[in-house]
Amino acid sequence: MSTGHSACHCVVCQNISELDSRTQATVDTIHQHGWQVMMIPADDLGPGWAYTIGLWHQHRIPELAMFGLGISRMQTLLNDLAQRAVEGQRLEADQELHDIANVPVVLKDVDYRWYKAFFGTAIAYYRKPPFPFLQAVWPNRAGAFPWQPGGEDLLDYQPRLSLRPDEHPVGVWTQDLWRGDRHAVTDNDVMTRWFRSYWAEEDTWFYFEVDADGWVTRQVELQGPLEKPVAAASSTEWEAAQQAGTLRDYEATYGATAEVPVHEWEAHERQDLTVKEFETVWLTARATCQARARARSTHGA
């Protein structure tokens, strides 16, 4: 695992020259203007949204997204936020801004499991993590945000992407999880797949979440006849721990993900999984790893 937390794997940084027309247009716009705002208009499936591409590549600033307003207005607001960030204003999760659109706007981290549904063109450009997003969330006329009492009506207009998809109320936004970015994704933009393989020499089932380039983003290891969880690691978390200097503690708790992409592995039999099948194993394994770490800490104390 050689990439750092601030790595960029976009088509420019990787010197990829043969690009489809959409991605090439994105590259050209970012080169000329510093970033691009993608706009997906409302249609009979639901409200529209807009998001930036290029801020992470150019400045290591999180990309920005907004939902539920007119696309021209969202383009203006995102350009305003992006310009401020480029000029030095710090943007971070849970920050409240009072001088955008004449109303407070709160920035929220976006769980990466939503990316395929809403940010297809960003996936084509960046190819693999990390490329973090912040969602700019606006309140209703009463000043309530979607997570506050009285703000529940806003879920018809903007999702809560800080939640995991399986935690989000079912509705207009969860339908896009199974369709992908309905107006911006290209035909070959498939970011994530899930499968498991059995290594007899280790008597271990390995469960993998893999991105479009074959890199493992999450990995679970179940060992022995009782399938005891011995690892449940995320590459994004691993990179963050490396950056923070807490890698030893992270690996002691969760292990690590594979260090080479799957197409470089020796022959292995793969059994495809659905996202729900993987998530069930992942959540159970994570809970076991965390409980084991707490027990070690208590015993050590």
N, C-alpha and C positions, 0 to 999 in steps of 0.2 A: 504494500500500500504506500505508494510513493508521493501521492498528491497531498498538498497542504490544504488547510481550510479555505484559503483564498485562491485556490486554483481556478482556472477557467479552461474548459475543454471545448470551447466553441469552434466553429469551422474556421475562423480567422486564426485563432491561436494554434490550431492543429494544421494549418496550411492546407486545408482541403479546397481544391480548386474546381472540382466537378460538382456543381450544385444545381438543384432544381431552380426554376425561375423565381419561385416565391422566396426561397432562402437567399438567392443572389440579390433580389431586391431589398431584402432586409439588411444584408451586408452593406450594400451601397448606401442605404439611408443612414445607417449607423455611422458609416465612414464620413458622410457629409454633415450630419446634424448632431452626432453624439449619441443618439438613441432613436428608437422608433416607437410610436404608439399604434398598436393594433386595435382596431375597433370592430366589434361584432354587434351588428344592429339587432334590435328586438325583432322577433318573428312570432309565428303562431306557437312555437315551443316555449317561449318565455322571454324575459327582459334581456336587454343587451348588456355588454360589458366592454371594458377597454383595459389594456395593459401595456407596459413598456417592455422593450427588449433593447439591451445594449448597456444599461447602467452598470451591470455587474462586470461585463467585459471591459468597459472603458474606465470605470472608477471603483470597482468592487463595492458598489452601492446596491442594496437589494432592489430588484425590480418592483414595480408598483402596479396595483390593479384596483379597479373600481367597477362597481356593478349598479345597474338599475336606473341610472339617469340617462338623458339623451346622450348619444355617443359624441356629439360635438362638444357638449359641456364637459363630459368626462375627459376628452382629449385635452381640453384647455386646462382642466384641473390637474391632470397628471403631468402635463408639460410644466405647469407652475411648480408642482412638488419636485419634479426632477431637476429643474433649474436651480431651485433653492439648495437641493442636496449637492449638486455639482459645485455650487458656489460655497459650500462649507457647512450648511445647516445639517445637523445630525438628525437622521430619521431612524427610529427604532420602534420595536413592538410596544404597544400600550401607550404610546405617546399621543397626547391630545393637542391638536392644532386648532386655534381659534380664528385664524385669519385666512382660511380657505373657504371659498363659496359662501361667505357671510354666515357660516354655521360651524360648530365644532366638528372636526373630523378626527377619528381615532384610528391609528395604525395598528393592524393585527398581523401576527405571523400567519403564513399560509402553510398548512400541512401539505407536504409534497404529493400525497396521494390524490390530490385534486388536479395536479398539473395536466394530466392527459385530457381531462374533461374540458379545461378552459384555456390552456396555454400551449396549444399545438405548435404554433409557429415558433415560440420560444424553445420548445423541445427540439425542433428541427435545427435551430441555430446553435443551441448550447450542447446538444447531443447527450450529455450526461451531467449529473450533479457534480459540484454544487452550483446552483443559481437560485438563491433565496428570493422569495416574494414577500412583500407587505401589502395587505389589503387596506385601502382607505375606506372606512365605514362611516356613513353619514346617519344622523338621527332623524326621527319623524318630527312632525310639527310640534309635538309636545316636548321635544328634546330628549326622547328616550332612544337608546340604541337597541339593536336586536337582542342583546343578552340581558336587557334590563326589563323590569316589569313595565308593561305598557308599550313595549317595543316589538312585541311578537309579530305584529302585522308587517314589519319590515322584511320578514323572511320571504315574502312574496316578491320582493324587489332586489334583495341582495342576500347572498348566502353568508354563513359564518364559517369561513374557510380555515379559521384557527382550530376548529374541531376536526377530529378524524371523520372521514365519511360515514363510518358506521355509528358515530355519535350524533350525526346531524339529523334533525327532523326530516322525515321523508316528504318530498315535495318537488317543486319545479326544478330545483337545483340538483337534487340527487339523480334525476332522470339522465342528466348529461354524463354521469359516471360511466354509463355503459355505451354511450354513443361517441364520446370524444368531443373535442372542440368543434362545434357543429358547423362553423363557417370558415375556420382558419386552418384546421389540421390538413396535412397532405396525406395522400393515400398510404405512404409507407411510414408514417409517423406512429409507430407502436413503441411506447417507451418501456413498458414493464411486462414481464411474464413470470410465472411461478412454476416450480417443479421440485421434485425430490429425487434423490439418488441414494442407493444403499452401497456402503463400502464394507464388504465382508471382512476385510483384514482388520478393520477397526470395530466391527459389529456396531456400526453407527448409521442411522438415517440422517442425511443432510437435506434440509429444506432451504430452497434458494428463492430469493426475489432478484431478478436480473434485469438490467436496463437494456436499451436498444443496441448497445455496443457490446453486450455480453458481460459487463462488469456486475459483480454481485453487490446489491445495495443493502440487502438484509439476509442473514443466514442463521438458521437454527440447527443444532446438532442434538439428536436424541440417541443415547448410547445404551447398548445392552438389550436383553430380552424384555426388560420393563420400559424401555425407551425413556430413560432418565434424561431430562434436559441438562446439557452441560455447556451450551452456548446459545446466545440469542443476540447477535451483534448487528449493528447498523453501521454502514460505511460512513455516513454523514456524522453520526455520533463519534465514531472512531477518529475522524479527522478533527472534530472539535476538541476531543480530549487530547489529541496530540498537540494541537495549538495551545491548549490551556495548561499543558504540562501534567495532565492527570491520566495519561495513557495507561500507566501501570495499574492503577485502580480500576480503570474501565475494563481492561482485558481480564483482570482477576474476577470481575463480576459477570461480564457478558461474553468474553472471548473476542474473536476478531473474524472478519470476513476474508474470503479468498483473495489472494494477492495478484492473481492473473485472471483475465477474462475467460469465460467458459469455453470459447473456441480453441483455447490453448491447452485445455485439460486432456489427459489421456482418456481413451474411450470409456464411457460410463453409460449405464442404462438410465434413461430419464423417464420419469412418470409425471406428466403434466398435472398441475393443480389449478383450481379456481382461486381467485383472490380470497374468497371466504374460507376455503380450506386452509390456505396459508395463514390467514389472520388468526384462525382458531388455534393453530399450533403456536404461532408467534406469541399471542397473549399469554397462553399457558406457560410457555418456556420463560418468558420475561418475568412473570410472577415468581416462578421457581428460582430463577437466578437472583432476583432481588431478595427473596426470603433467605436464600443461602448466604448472601452477603450480609444481611442483617444479623443472622445467627453467628457468623464469624466475628462481626464487630462486637456483639454482646459477649461472646466467649473471650475475645481478646481483652475486653474491658475488665 
